Amino acid sequence: LLETAKTWTEKPSSTPSNPSIPITDLDRIWLTRECLLRYLRATRWDVDQAAQRLRATLTWRHEYGLEKHTPEYISPENATGKQVLTGFDIAGRPCLYLNPSKQNTERSNKQVEHLVYMLERTLDVMPPGQETLALLINFMKKTGGDRPPLWQGKAVLNILQSHYPERLGRALVVNGKHIKYASGSVHLSWLPADRIPSLVPWVVWGFFKLINPFIDPATREKLKFDQDLRDLVPTAQLLKTHGGDVNFEYDHDVYWPALNELCAKKRAAMMERWEQAGKKVGESEYYLRGGKANETTEVNGDTPNS
């Protein structure tokens, strides 16, 4: 697969008048050794199918407009802090919090673009040796009228499964109203196992039931409902609103520029290391993220699908 990818000078286009687009340095740096392995694992080591999917993702990344999704363009979507990137779980995965109750915009494709943008920023901050992320989804105060429409759920699933294979480590779905506080300490009022479905609002269970046929088995295994998040995220890394010790109040004017400045520096550092190493397709992602070139590591500290 690596030898095949090295020969690519163009990527397909869906525009009939312009059937191909030149490969750019941003495409080449994305085609890391670990990226190729993720697509091989996702296709059960079928080299031809992995190559086909890689080229499809290169096309998608260009035509979806990832480079055009600037901080300024996405900013209004995150004004209320409905998505927050902070902390790491017990496996060292960066945590992306999704808070649907803070929805502040009308349903549109831009909401999906917002999620993709935040996924990309989550990848930016991954340390050397880490490939997967943790999603923490809090459906506190979620009502039927606010439930994501089916088309939006399917669109997100298609993007995740088609263009971010082997990137989801865990998706933790909780109902924030069952996180209680007493005497300055935090405890979770988890009910017996046979009543757990009642914790997540019925409209949310209904939504997941609707999209269940579209979720691939590997992704379905990573969905966890109403677990004690302190078992999966150290309390020193977990927001207090989710049972942890981190007292965090979202301030868009502070958080948004700080996040984007940090991520821009991370991307610039990766590009500099890639250029210094010879601008090769198949470069080590571990090295690009700051690890030593001659070091190896076990990705995530566990199995790829844990």
Secondary structure, DSSP 8 states (H G I E B T S, - for coil): -HHHHHT--EEE-S-TTS-EEE--HHHHHHS-HHHHHHHHHHTTT-HHHHHHHHHHHHHHHHHHTGGG--HHHHGGGGTT-SEEEEEE-TTS-EEEEE-GGG--S-SSHHHHHHHHHHHHHHHHT--TT---EEEEEE-TT--GGGS--HHHHHHHHHHHHHHSTT-EEEEEEE-GGGEEEETTEEEE----GGGGGGTS-HHHHHHHHHHGGGS-HHHHTTEEES--GGGTS-TTTSBGGGTSSB-----HHHHHHHHHHHHHHHHHHHHHHHHHTT--TT--HHHHTT--TT----GGGS-TT-
